[in-house]
Amino acid sequence: MAKMAFTASHGVRMLRESNPQITTVDQHMEMRGKVMADIVIKKIHGIDSPRTVMLPTELVVRQSVSQEQREPS
C-alpha cells in the first residue's frame, strides 16, 4: 500500500478541524499584514523600506502526516 502525506499552506481553521487534521505551513498572516502596512505607511511618508523582507514560517504537523514521516531520518 502506498503511503502519502498531505500538507497545505496557511493554517486556516477548516484544516485544523478536518478529519484527519491537515498538516500546514503557518505563514503568520497577522505579522505579514503588519509588516506590509508598515512598509506602505513608510512609503507614503517618503521613507525607504527594504525591498526584501524575510518572515518566519512554521511547519504545524498534524494527523495528515504519519508518525513515521514526522520523525527525521
C-alpha positions, 0 to 999 in steps of 0.5 A: 500500500502506498503511503502519502502525506498531505500538507497545505499552506496557511493554517486556516481553521477548516484544516485544523478541524478536518478529519484527519487534521491537515498538516500546514505551513503557518505563514503568520498572516497577522505579522505579514499584514503588519509588516506590509502596512508598515512598509506602505505607511513608510512609503507614503511618508517618503521613507525607504523600506527594504525591498526584501523582507524575510518572515518566519514560517512554521511547519504545524504537523498534524494527523495528515502526516504519519508518525513515521514521516514526522520523525527525521531520518 
